[in-house]
Amino acid sequence: MISKKKILVVEDDADVRLGYQILLKAHDYATVFAVDSMCAISETRKQQPDLIILDLGLPAGDGFIVMGRLKSNTQFCQIPIVVVSGRDAHSNRDRALAAGADAFLQKPWNDDELLSTVAELLGESNQPPSLKQSPMVQAVTE
């Protein structure tokens, strides 16, 4: 039996977390959640997720702090991170990618784009992930 891929969703809004849970569970992903930056680091250590979906606007430190901590740790630096943020894409996209994000999507996200990005980063699609070719990233800048 193939085990489900585990996704850590770091999001402080309960309604948004529920949206992720419904969407990801329907596509056979196991989900775990963190509501702030401190919990994000703790849950990453505890859960060893295959991928992280990360909001930038978090209590107790923003998503950039989380990425900095994770990407500087050899145990966690290879975990793909998808930043999904309601913050201004023009000023935060490049900063997020430079900080270690593998993809950046704008809230509200498109379900198909999110699922495609997740599948690509988890190696579940036929096409390798590419930030420069990804329509999800391009759509944010157009």
Secondary structure, DSSP 4 states (H G I P E B T S, - for coil): -PPPPEEEEE-S-HHHHHHHHHHHHHTT-EEEEESSHHHHHHHHHHH--SEEEE-SS-TTS-HHHHHHHHHTSTTTTTS-EEEEESS-HHHHHHHHHHHT-SEEEESSPPHHHHHHHHHHHTT-SSS---TTT-HHHHHHH-
